[in-house]
């Protein structure tokens, strides 16, 4: 059959996005017969040039009755694919935040060696922005190219003592110091302050804008505050430690219920006894946590051959993991997971701040609109011109603040949504006398149980077999 004859039998339709073409029979009788190449010529005459399914055309040609009652997909296009997201490439592996001590040739560990810190010189490149890539372009069934999609661009979160180049593609150190990721992943270069001995009356309290390394003990009654990391090669007594990044204590904490240790990110210690500890992310202990109050935004992990938690209150957003919890004397021990009060307070504050910024931005926009109208009418005085420039800068700053607030709100909301994944893992034994709290639910452990994982399920706390 020629195209004119086929026209009375067939109809070709395309989808709105032009990614699919369909063949439909208007009518069918004993006179209809066609070859695959005739069908393809007819389809092409309707503007369909890409993705034609020759196997389907062969099927229609050999068995018309199987296709005459419904639409048949005879051509399909290709959607444009999203490209790879951009990312920030550092000169150091910033994921390795544990600052492991150096291991010597004989297998021993030298806790005094801190050469693994991420030191940089003034003017040295810290990180580069790798551009997002475009994915493959698409093609409609009518042969039109669908423009490719670009991945999401990365951006620098600029902190202290760093500078961007003019193209906003590279980040450099403004001072000699240590690269440190602080809260909200801001990139900073902090100078390092070292104490070769104990923090005592000879040294006094420390309040430093960078990273502090102490090669000794921090004695009771003293205070160490740092905008960067705090690393202590000795132990901590009843002192006050506060870091806007992470804290590592190789000798452990024996606080006598005095002072506190607070890290915005992660705290690592060999043991905690009679201490008050707060960490924005994780608390990692290699021996034991005894009679202490410990709070972590994400996880409290007590590992090692002892791996003991007994006494006190342990609170964590997602996970508490230990080898042993409680003891044979049923010492009162409280384990709480699934609730992060600090995040809820931060979320509330962010929403109030976002509303305030949005209202201020609206007022700024209205003022700029009025000034733009005056400028168009040639009525803008020199004083009003200065105000217009100032308001423009205010608007850019407000837009940036609003964007950062929204990103942080989404990040916190995702973390709060994950509270149903909260759990308490025990790789050896949990004893009677332990109180387990997950979200709003409470369970008292009466008898000792081995190798279990406590989780929330259908309105109650239940335990499952623990698998490492």
C-alpha positions in Angstrom: 0.0 0.0 0.0 1.1 3.6 -0.6 0.9 6.4 2.0 -2.4 7.6 0.8 -4.1 4.2 1.2 -2.5 3.7 4.6 -3.8 7.2 5.6 -7.4 5.8 5.6 -6.4 2.9 7.9 -3.8 4.4 10.3 -3.2 7.4 12.5 0.1 8.4 14.1 0.1 10.4 17.4 2.9 11.7 19.5 3.0 12.3 23.3 3.2 15.9 24.6 6.9 15.6 25.4 7.5 14.1 21.9 9.3 11.1 23.5 6.8 8.6 22.3 4.9 7.9 19.0 1.9 5.7 18.8 0.1 4.0 15.9 -3.7 3.5 16.0 -6.0 1.8 13.5 -9.0 3.9 12.3 -10.5 0.8 10.7 -9.6 -2.7 9.5 -10.8 -4.9 6.7 -9.7 -7.8 4.5 -8.1 -5.4 2.0 -5.5 -4.1 4.5 -2.0 -5.5 3.9 1.4 -3.8 4.1 5.1 -4.5 4.4 7.3 -3.3 7.2 9.1 -0.8 5.0 5.8 0.7 3.9 4.8 1.2 7.5 8.1 2.8 8.3 7.8 5.1 5.2 4.3 6.1 6.4 5.5 6.8 9.9 8.4 8.9 8.6 6.0 10.9 6.4 4.4 12.0 9.7 7.7 13.5 11.0 8.8 10.5 13.1 12.5 10.0 12.4 14.1 8.7 15.6 13.8 5.6 17.7 11.5 3.7 15.3 10.8 0.2 16.5 11.3 -2.0 13.4 10.6 -5.1 15.4 7.1 -3.8 16.1 6.6 -2.8 12.5 7.5 -6.4 11.5 4.9 -7.7 14.0 2.1 -5.4 12.7 2.9 -6.4 9.1 2.8 -10.2 9.9 -0.2 -10.2 12.3 -2.4 -7.1 12.0 -5.2 -8.5 14.2 -2.9 -8.5 17.2 -2.4 -4.7 17.0 -5.6 -3.3 15.6 -7.5 -2.9 18.9 -5.2 -0.6 20.8 -2.5 2.0 20.6 0.9 0.6 19.7 4.2 2.3 20.6 6.1 2.5 17.4 8.9 4.9 18.3 10.5 6.2 21.5 12.9 9.0 22.1 15.7 9.6 24.7 15.4 11.8 27.7 18.2 14.1 28.5 20.2 12.7 31.5 21.3 14.8 34.5 25.1 15.4 34.6 27.4 14.7 37.5 27.2 17.1 40.4 30.1 19.4 41.1 32.1 19.0 44.2 34.9 20.5 46.3 38.3 18.7 46.0 40.6 19.2 49.0 44.4 18.8 49.1 43.8 16.6 52.1 41.2 13.9 52.7 38.9 15.8 55.0 36.8 12.7 55.7 39.6 11.4 57.8 38.9 13.5 60.9 40.0 11.0 63.5 43.6 12.2 63.5 44.9 8.7 64.3 48.3 8.7 66.1 51.3 7.6 64.2 52.2 4.0 64.2 55.9 3.2 64.5 57.8 0.4 62.8 57.6 -1.9 65.8 53.8 -1.6 65.9 53.6 0.7 68.9 51.6 4.0 68.8 53.2 7.3 69.5 50.4 9.6 70.9 52.8 12.5 70.9 53.2 12.6 67.2 50.7 15.1 65.7 52.4 15.6 62.3 49.3 14.1 60.7 47.4 17.3 61.3 46.3 19.1 58.1 48.8 21.9 58.1 49.1 24.5 55.4 51.2 27.6 54.6 49.9 31.1 53.9 48.9 31.3 50.2 48.7 27.5 49.8 45.9 26.1 47.8 43.4 24.3 50.1 40.6 23.2 47.8 39.3 23.5 44.3 35.8 23.6 43.0 35.2 20.9 40.4 32.5 22.1 37.9 29.3 20.2 37.5 29.1 18.3 34.2 26.4 18.1 31.6 24.8 14.8 31.0 24.0 13.3 27.6 21.5 15.2 25.5 18.2 13.6 24.5 16.3 13.2 21.3 12.6 13.4 20.5 10.9 10.9 18.1 10.7 13.8 15.6 14.5 14.2 15.6 14.8 17.3 17.8 17.6 17.4 20.3 16.7 17.8 24.0 19.3 20.0 25.6 21.5 18.3 28.2 21.0 18.8 31.9 23.8 20.1 34.1 24.4 18.6 37.6 24.2 20.7 40.7 27.1 23.1 41.2 29.1 22.9 44.4 30.0 25.9 46.4 32.5 26.8 49.1 31.4 27.3 52.7 34.0 29.9 53.6 35.1 30.1 57.2 38.0 32.0 58.9 41.4 32.7 57.5 40.7 31.5 53.9 40.3 33.5 50.7 38.7 32.7 47.3 40.2 33.6 43.9 38.3 36.0 41.7 36.7 33.2 39.7 35.4 31.5 42.9 37.0 28.3 41.8 39.8 27.9 44.3 40.3 28.4 48.1 43.6 29.5 49.6 45.0 29.8 53.2 45.3 33.4 54.4 47.6 32.3 57.3 49.9 29.5 58.3 47.9 26.9 60.2 45.6 23.9 60.2 42.7 23.2 57.9 39.7 22.5 60.1 36.1 21.8 59.2 33.9 23.4 61.9 30.1 23.2 62.4 28.0 23.3 59.2 31.1 22.2 57.3 32.7 25.7 57.0 36.3 25.5 55.8 38.8 27.3 58.1 42.6 27.6 58.6 43.3 27.9 62.3 46.8 28.4 63.8 47.8 25.7 66.3 48.6 26.5 69.9 50.7 23.8 71.7 51.2 23.2 75.4 54.2 21.0 76.2 53.1 19.9 79.6 50.1 20.1 81.9 47.5 22.8 81.8 48.0 24.0 85.4 48.8 27.3 87.2 51.9 27.7 85.1 49.8 27.8 81.9 46.5 29.0 83.1 43.2 28.9 81.2 43.3 28.8 77.4 40.9 30.6 75.1 42.2 30.2 71.5 40.9 31.0 68.1 42.5 27.9 66.6 43.5 24.3 67.4 45.0 23.5 70.8 47.4 20.6 71.3 48.2 19.7 74.9 51.1 17.3 75.6 50.1 16.7 79.2 47.0 16.7 81.5 44.3 19.2 82.0 43.9 19.6 85.8 40.8 20.2 87.8 39.4 23.8 87.7 41.1 24.9 84.5 39.4 25.8 81.2 40.4 25.1 77.6 38.3 26.7 74.9 39.2 26.5 71.2 37.5 27.5 67.9 39.3 24.5 66.3 40.2 21.0 67.5 41.5 20.1 71.0 43.9 17.3 71.2 45.2 16.1 74.6 48.0 13.5 74.9 47.3 13.1 78.7 44.1 13.0 80.7 41.4 15.4 81.8 40.3 15.9 85.4 37.4 18.1 86.5 38.1 20.7 83.9 36.1 22.6 81.3 36.8 21.8 77.7 34.9 23.4 74.8 35.7 23.0 71.1 33.8 24.3 68.0 35.2 21.3 66.2 36.4 17.9 67.7 38.2 16.8 70.9 40.5 13.8 71.3 41.8 12.7 74.8 44.2 9.8 74.7 44.5 9.5 78.5 40.8 9.5 79.3 38.5 11.6 81.5 38.3 11.2 85.3 36.3 14.3 86.3 34.9 13.5 89.7 31.5 15.0 88.6 33.1 18.4 88.0 33.5 20.5 84.9 32.4 19.3 81.4 33.8 18.4 78.0 31.9 19.8 75.0 32.6 19.3 71.3 30.6 20.7 68.4 31.5 17.6 66.3 33.2 14.4 67.7 34.7 13.5 71.0 37.2 10.6 71.3 38.5 9.3 74.6 39.9 6.1 76.0 37.5 6.2 79.0 35.0 8.5 80.7 34.5 8.3 84.5 32.2 10.6 86.5 32.1 13.0 83.6 29.8 15.3 81.8 30.3 15.1 78.0 28.4 16.7 75.1 29.2 16.1 71.4 27.3 17.5 68.4 28.0 14.3 66.4 29.7 11.2 68.0 31.2 10.1 71.3 33.8 7.4 70.6 35.2 5.6 73.7 37.7 2.6 73.5 37.3 1.3 77.1 34.4 2.3 79.4 31.9 4.9 80.3 31.1 4.8 84.0 28.7 6.9 86.1 28.7 9.7 83.5 26.2 12.0 81.7 26.9 11.7 78.0 25.0 13.4 75.2 25.7 12.9 71.4 23.9 14.3 68.4 24.4 11.1 66.5 26.1 8.1 68.2 27.8 6.9 71.4 30.0 4.0 70.7 31.9 2.2 73.5 34.1 -0.4 71.8 37.2 -2.4 72.6 37.8 -5.5 74.7 36.0 -3.9 77.7 33.4 -1.8 76.0 31.5 -1.2 79.2 28.7 1.4 80.0 27.5 1.4 83.5 25.7 4.0 85.6 24.7 7.5 84.6 22.6 8.7 81.6 23.6 8.2 78.0 21.7 10.2 75.4 22.1 9.9 71.6 20.2 11.0 68.5 20.6 7.7 66.6 22.8 5.0 68.2 24.2 3.7 71.5 26.6 0.8 71.0 28.6 -1.1 73.6 29.9 -4.5 74.4 28.3 -4.5 77.9 25.7 -2.2 79.5 25.0 -2.4 83.2 26.4 -4.9 85.7 25.4 -7.7 88.0 24.6 -5.3 90.8 21.8 -3.7 88.7 23.4 -0.3 88.9 20.8 2.2 87.5 21.8 3.0 84.0 19.7 5.0 81.5 20.2 4.8 77.7 18.2 7.2 75.6 18.2 7.3 71.8 16.1 8.9 69.0 15.8 12.5 70.5 18.1 15.3 69.8 16.9 18.3 71.9 19.6 20.6 70.6 18.5 20.1 67.0 14.9 20.8 67.8 15.9 24.1 69.5 18.1 25.0 66.6 15.3 24.2 64.1 12.9 26.5 66.0 15.5 29.3 66.1 16.2 28.9 62.4 12.5 29.2 61.5 12.1 32.4 63.5 15.3 33.8 62.0 14.2 32.8 58.5 10.9 34.6 58.9 12.7 37.7 60.1 15.1 37.7 57.2 12.3 37.1 54.7 10.3 40.1 56.1 13.4 42.3 56.0 14.1 41.2 52.4 10.5 42.1 51.4 11.0 45.6 52.9 14.3 46.0 51.1 12.7 44.9 47.7 10.0 47.4 48.1 12.5 50.2 48.9 14.6 49.2 45.9 11.6 49.1 43.6 10.8 52.7 44.6 14.4 53.9 44.1 14.5 52.1 40.7 11.3 54.0 39.7 12.9 57.3 40.8 16.1 56.5 38.8 14.0 55.8 35.7 12.3 59.2 36.1 15.7 60.9 36.6 14.9 61.9 40.1 17.6 60.0 42.0 19.8 62.3 44.1 23.3 61.4 45.1 22.2 60.5 48.6 19.4 58.2 47.2 22.0 56.6 44.8 24.2 55.7 47.8 21.2 54.3 49.6 20.3 52.2 46.5 23.8 50.7 46.4 23.7 50.0 50.2 20.2 48.3 49.9 21.5 46.2 47.0 24.3 44.9 49.1 21.8 44.3 52.0 19.6 42.3 49.7 22.4 40.1 48.4 23.4 39.3 52.0 19.8 38.6 53.1 19.3 36.2 50.1 22.5 34.4 51.1 21.5 34.1 54.7 18.0 32.9 53.7 19.5 30.2 51.4 21.9 29.0 54.2 19.0 28.9 56.7 16.8 26.9 54.3 19.6 24.4 53.7 20.2 23.9 57.4 16.5 23.5 58.1 16.2 20.8 55.4 19.3 19.1 56.9 17.9 19.1 60.4 14.4 17.9 59.3 16.0 15.0 57.5 17.9 14.1 60.7 14.7 14.3 62.8 12.9 12.1 60.3 15.4 9.4 60.9 14.6 8.9 64.6 12.7 5.8 63.8 16.0 4.2 62.9 17.3 4.8 66.5 18.7 1.7 68.2 20.7 0.4 71.1 23.2 -2.3 70.2 24.8 -4.7 72.7 27.5 -7.1 71.3 27.8 -9.1 74.6 25.5 -8.6 77.6 23.0 -6.1 78.9 22.1 -6.5 82.6 18.9 -5.9 84.6 18.5 -2.4 86.0 19.0 -0.7 82.7 16.4 1.7 81.4 16.0 2.0 77.6 14.3 5.0 76.1 13.6 5.3 72.4 11.7 8.5 71.5 8.6 8.6 73.7 8.8 4.9 74.7 10.5 3.3 77.7 11.5 -0.2 78.6 13.1 -1.5 81.8 15.4 -4.5 81.4 14.7 -7.0 84.2 16.9 -9.9 83.2 20.3 -10.0 81.5 20.2 -10.6 77.8 23.1 -11.3 75.4 23.8 -10.0 71.9 20.7 -7.9 71.3 19.6 -4.8 69.5 16.8 -2.7 71.0 14.6 -0.8 68.5 11.2 0.8 68.3 8.5 -1.2 66.5 4.7 -0.8 66.4 4.3 1.2 69.5 6.8 -0.5 71.8 10.5 -1.2 72.3 11.5 -4.7 71.3 14.8 -6.5 71.0 16.2 -8.4 68.0 19.4 -10.5 67.7 22.5 -8.4 67.4 24.6 -8.8 64.2 27.9 -7.0 64.0 
